[in-house]
Amino acid sequence: MEDEQNEPDTIELPSIASLFVTKKSMSTRTYLDRLVKYTQIEKSSLILAFMLLDKLKASEKRVIHTSTILKLLLTACVVSLKYNEDDIFLNSVYAKIGGVNLLTFNEMELVFL
């Protein structure tokens, strides 16, 4: 037990709002249409995604904003897809569809959960 280092028991995650901020390059409707088209999300999973966002809104009042909505939509859709559907893509595909870096997407998913 020589030279024991004090390592933290938990990993520090970035604040949810800072991770999901993006410059809006398209309207929310256009982005949602893109997600529906390329992820092939079922209506039931889309409803679940909106329920997850509603639950997030209730717990983190300042998180859903025009600057965060696109990445939050992407993450909520993917989380609901993984929960609700049998055939899913790799995270790299979802990251490409959403226009985000794979490492960033993985971190967004972890923080969202």
Disulfide bonds with the S-S distance in Angstrom:
none
